[in-house]
């Protein structure tokens, strides 16, 4: 494997990491934003009211998009093992 191929492989791996992490992080961000707006509107400043819904939403997202994530990782792994 040449230096250029190694750099290309690492670039693909980082790009895949970003693509796979995006749905979970976006759901966490949106859930946190909604919780913050509700806390501001009701003037209830409790840390767990923001933290627990984010965890639940992110876990639910992982369950929903998990098969897609695994298939993408398997494709990447197969491509890595197939390359000379």
Backbone as JSON Lines, residues from 0, in Angstrom:
{"i":0,"aa":"X","n":[0.85,-1.17,0.0],"ca":[0.0,0.0,0.0],"c":[0.9,1.23,0.0]}
{"i":1,"aa":"X","n":[0.64,2.08,-0.96],"ca":[1.43,3.3,-1.06],"c":[0.91,4.36,-0.11]}
{"i":2,"aa":"X","n":[1.68,5.41,0.02],"ca":[1.3,6.49,0.91],"c":[0.0,7.16,0.46]}
{"i":3,"aa":"X","n":[-0.18,7.32,-0.84],"ca":[-1.4,7.93,-1.36],"c":[-2.63,7.08,-1.09]}
{"i":4,"aa":"X","n":[-2.48,5.76,-1.24],"ca":[-3.61,4.86,-0.94],"c":[-3.97,4.89,0.53]}
{"i":5,"aa":"X","n":[-2.95,4.95,1.39],"ca":[-3.19,5.02,2.83],"c":[-3.93,6.29,3.2]}
{"i":6,"aa":"X","n":[-3.52,7.4,2.64],"ca":[-4.18,8.68,2.91],"c":[-5.62,8.65,2.41]}
{"i":7,"aa":"X","n":[-5.85,8.06,1.23],"ca":[-7.2,7.95,0.7],"c":[-8.07,7.07,1.58]}
{"i":8,"aa":"X","n":[-7.51,5.97,2.07],"ca":[-8.26,5.07,2.95],"c":[-8.62,5.77,4.26]}
{"i":9,"aa":"X","n":[-7.68,6.5,4.83],"ca":[-7.97,7.23,6.07],"c":[-9.01,8.32,5.85]}
{"i":10,"aa":"X","n":[-8.95,8.97,4.68],"ca":[-9.96,9.99,4.36],"c":[-11.34,9.37,4.28]}
{"i":11,"aa":"X","n":[-11.43,8.2,3.63],"ca":[-12.71,7.5,3.53],"c":[-13.23,7.08,4.91]}
{"i":12,"aa":"X","n":[-12.32,6.64,5.78],"ca":[-12.72,6.22,7.12],"c":[-13.25,7.4,7.94]}
{"i":13,"aa":"X","n":[-12.58,8.53,7.85],"ca":[-13.04,9.72,8.58],"c":[-14.38,10.2,8.03]}
{"i":14,"aa":"X","n":[-14.52,10.19,6.73],"ca":[-15.79,10.6,6.12],"c":[-16.92,9.67,6.55]}
{"i":15,"aa":"X","n":[-16.65,8.37,6.58],"ca":[-17.66,7.41,7.04],"c":[-18.03,7.66,8.49]}
{"i":16,"aa":"X","n":[-17.04,7.96,9.31],"ca":[-17.29,8.26,10.72],"c":[-18.22,9.47,10.86]}
{"i":17,"aa":"X","n":[-17.98,10.49,10.08],"ca":[-18.82,11.7,10.13],"c":[-20.24,11.38,9.68]}
{"i":18,"aa":"X","n":[-20.36,10.62,8.6],"ca":[-21.69,10.27,8.07],"c":[-22.47,9.42,9.06]}
{"i":19,"aa":"X","n":[-21.8,8.48,9.72],"ca":[-22.49,7.6,10.66],"c":[-22.86,8.32,11.96]}
{"i":20,"aa":"X","n":[-22.07,9.27,12.38],"ca":[-22.35,9.97,13.64],"c":[-23.39,11.07,13.47]}
{"i":21,"aa":"X","n":[-23.58,11.57,12.28],"ca":[-24.45,12.73,12.05],"c":[-25.9,12.52,12.51]}
{"i":22,"aa":"X","n":[-26.58,11.42,12.16],"ca":[-27.98,11.3,12.59],"c":[-28.17,11.32,14.1]}
{"i":23,"aa":"X","n":[-27.31,10.62,14.81],"ca":[-27.43,10.55,16.27],"c":[-27.15,11.91,16.89]}
{"i":24,"aa":"X","n":[-26.12,12.57,16.42],"ca":[-25.78,13.88,16.97],"c":[-26.83,14.94,16.66]}
{"i":25,"aa":"X","n":[-27.4,14.88,15.46],"ca":[-28.46,15.85,15.11],"c":[-29.7,15.66,15.98]}
{"i":26,"aa":"X","n":[-30.07,14.41,16.23],"ca":[-31.22,14.15,17.08],"c":[-30.94,14.64,18.5]}
{"i":27,"aa":"X","n":[-29.75,14.41,19.0],"ca":[-29.38,14.9,20.33],"c":[-29.41,16.42,20.39]}
{"i":28,"aa":"X","n":[-28.93,17.05,19.34],"ca":[-28.93,18.51,19.28],"c":[-30.35,19.07,19.26]}
{"i":29,"aa":"X","n":[-31.19,18.51,18.41],"ca":[-32.58,19.0,18.32],"c":[-33.36,18.73,19.6]}
{"i":30,"aa":"X","n":[-33.15,17.57,20.21],"ca":[-33.83,17.26,21.45],"c":[-33.38,18.21,22.56]}
{"i":31,"aa":"X","n":[-32.09,18.48,22.62],"ca":[-31.58,19.43,23.61],"c":[-32.12,20.82,23.4]}
{"i":32,"aa":"X","n":[-32.26,21.22,22.14],"ca":[-32.8,22.55,21.84],"c":[-34.26,22.66,22.27]}
{"i":33,"aa":"X","n":[-35.05,21.64,21.97],"ca":[-36.46,21.64,22.38],"c":[-36.57,21.65,23.91]}
{"i":34,"aa":"X","n":[-35.76,20.84,24.58],"ca":[-35.79,20.81,26.04],"c":[-35.39,22.16,26.63]}
{"i":35,"aa":"X","n":[-34.4,22.8,26.03],"ca":[-33.96,24.11,26.52],"c":[-35.04,25.17,26.35]}
{"i":36,"aa":"X","n":[-35.73,25.13,25.22],"ca":[-36.81,26.1,24.99],"c":[-37.94,25.87,25.99]}
{"i":37,"aa":"X","n":[-38.29,24.61,26.23],"ca":[-39.34,24.31,27.21],"c":[-38.91,24.71,28.62]}
{"i":38,"aa":"X","n":[-37.66,24.49,28.97],"ca":[-37.17,24.9,30.29],"c":[-37.18,26.42,30.43]}
{"i":39,"aa":"X","n":[-36.84,27.1,29.37],"ca":[-36.86,28.57,29.42],"c":[-38.28,29.09,29.53]}
{"i":40,"aa":"X","n":[-39.19,28.47,28.8],"ca":[-40.59,28.93,28.83],"c":[-41.23,28.69,30.19]}
{"i":41,"aa":"X","n":[-40.88,27.58,30.82],"ca":[-41.5,27.25,32.11],"c":[-40.65,27.7,33.29]}
{"i":42,"aa":"X","n":[-39.45,28.19,33.04],"ca":[-38.5,28.63,34.05],"c":[-38.15,27.53,35.05]}
{"i":43,"aa":"X","n":[-38.13,26.29,34.56],"ca":[-37.69,25.16,35.36],"c":[-36.28,24.84,34.92]}
{"i":44,"aa":"X","n":[-35.32,25.04,35.8],"ca":[-33.91,24.82,35.44],"c":[-33.39,23.56,36.13]}
{"i":45,"aa":"X","n":[-33.82,22.43,35.66],"ca":[-33.39,21.14,36.19],"c":[-32.55,20.44,35.13]}
{"i":46,"aa":"X","n":[-31.33,20.01,35.49],"ca":[-30.41,19.4,34.54],"c":[-30.95,18.12,33.92]}
{"i":47,"aa":"X","n":[-31.63,17.3,34.72],"ca":[-32.09,16.01,34.21],"c":[-33.2,16.15,33.19]}
{"i":48,"aa":"X","n":[-33.93,17.25,33.22],"ca":[-35.0,17.46,32.23],"c":[-34.44,17.64,30.83]}
{"i":49,"aa":"X","n":[-33.2,18.0,30.73],"ca":[-32.57,18.13,29.42],"c":[-31.78,16.87,29.06]}
{"i":50,"aa":"X","n":[-31.17,16.25,30.04],"ca":[-30.26,15.14,29.81],"c":[-30.98,13.84,29.47]}
{"i":51,"aa":"X","n":[-32.0,13.49,30.22],"ca":[-32.7,12.21,30.03],"c":[-33.4,12.13,28.66]}
{"i":52,"aa":"X","n":[-34.14,13.14,28.23],"ca":[-34.76,13.05,26.9],"c":[-33.73,12.92,25.77]}
{"i":53,"aa":"X","n":[-32.57,13.59,25.92],"ca":[-31.53,13.46,24.9],"c":[-31.02,12.04,24.82]}
{"i":54,"aa":"X","n":[-30.78,11.41,25.95],"ca":[-30.29,10.03,25.94],"c":[-31.32,9.1,25.32]}
{"i":55,"aa":"X","n":[-32.57,9.27,25.7],"ca":[-33.63,8.4,25.15],"c":[-33.76,8.6,23.64]}
{"i":56,"aa":"X","n":[-33.75,9.84,23.2],"ca":[-33.88,10.11,21.76],"c":[-32.69,9.58,20.98]}
{"i":57,"aa":"X","n":[-31.5,9.71,21.53],"ca":[-30.31,9.23,20.83],"c":[-30.27,7.7,20.78]}
{"i":58,"aa":"X","n":[-30.7,7.05,21.86],"ca":[-30.76,5.59,21.84],"c":[-31.81,5.1,20.85]}
{"i":59,"aa":"X","n":[-32.94,5.77,20.8],"ca":[-33.98,5.41,19.84],"c":[-33.47,5.59,18.4]}
{"i":60,"aa":"X","n":[-32.73,6.65,18.17],"ca":[-32.15,6.87,16.85],"c":[-31.15,5.77,16.5]}
{"i":61,"aa":"X","n":[-30.35,5.36,17.48],"ca":[-29.42,4.27,17.24],"c":[-30.14,2.98,16.87]}
{"i":62,"aa":"X","n":[-31.26,2.73,17.53],"ca":[-32.04,1.52,17.21],"c":[-32.61,1.61,15.79]}
{"i":63,"aa":"X","n":[-33.07,2.79,15.42],"ca":[-33.68,2.95,14.1],"c":[-32.67,2.94,12.96]}
{"i":64,"aa":"X","n":[-31.55,3.61,13.12],"ca":[-30.57,3.7,12.04],"c":[-29.41,2.73,12.22]}
{"i":65,"aa":"X","n":[-29.44,1.93,13.26],"ca":[-28.37,0.97,13.53],"c":[-28.11,0.0,12.39]}
{"i":66,"aa":"X","n":[-29.14,-0.62,11.83],"ca":[-28.89,-1.54,10.71],"c":[-28.22,-0.85,9.52]}
{"i":67,"aa":"X","n":[-28.61,0.36,9.23],"ca":[-27.98,1.1,8.14],"c":[-26.51,1.38,8.47]}
{"i":68,"aa":"X","n":[-26.24,1.76,9.72],"ca":[-24.87,2.03,10.14],"c":[-24.0,0.77,10.02]}
{"i":69,"aa":"X","n":[-24.53,-0.35,10.47],"ca":[-23.78,-1.59,10.41],"c":[-23.52,-2.0,8.97]}
{"i":70,"aa":"X","n":[-24.51,-1.84,8.1],"ca":[-24.3,-2.21,6.7],"c":[-23.22,-1.35,6.07]}
{"i":71,"aa":"X","n":[-23.19,-0.07,6.39],"ca":[-22.15,0.81,5.86],"c":[-20.77,0.39,6.37]}
{"i":72,"aa":"X","n":[-20.69,0.03,7.66],"ca":[-19.41,-0.4,8.22],"c":[-18.95,-1.72,7.6]}
{"i":73,"aa":"X","n":[-19.89,-2.64,7.37],"ca":[-19.54,-3.91,6.75],"c":[-19.04,-3.69,5.32]}
{"i":74,"aa":"X","n":[-19.7,-2.8,4.58],"ca":[-19.25,-2.48,3.22],"c":[-17.83,-1.92,3.24]}
{"i":75,"aa":"X","n":[-17.57,-1.04,4.18],"ca":[-16.23,-0.44,4.28],"c":[-15.21,-1.51,4.65]}
{"i":76,"aa":"X","n":[-15.54,-2.37,5.6],"ca":[-14.64,-3.44,6.0],"c":[-14.34,-4.41,4.86]}
{"i":77,"aa":"X","n":[-15.36,-4.77,4.12],"ca":[-15.16,-5.66,2.96],"c":[-14.27,-5.0,1.91]}
{"i":78,"aa":"X","n":[-14.47,-3.72,1.7],"ca":[-13.64,-3.02,0.73],"c":[-12.18,-2.96,1.2]}
{"i":79,"aa":"X","n":[-11.98,-2.83,2.51],"ca":[-10.62,-2.79,3.03],"c":[-9.93,-4.14,2.89]}
{"i":80,"aa":"X","n":[-10.66,-5.22,3.16],"ca":[-10.06,-6.55,3.05],"c":[-9.9,-6.99,1.59]}
{"i":81,"aa":"X","n":[-10.71,-6.45,0.72],"ca":[-10.63,-6.81,-0.7],"c":[-9.52,-6.07,-1.43]}
{"i":82,"aa":"X","n":[-9.13,-4.94,-0.89],"ca":[-8.09,-4.15,-1.57],"c":[-6.72,-4.82,-1.4]}
{"i":83,"aa":"X","n":[-5.93,-4.8,-2.45],"ca":[-4.61,-5.46,-2.38],"c":[-3.6,-4.69,-1.55]}
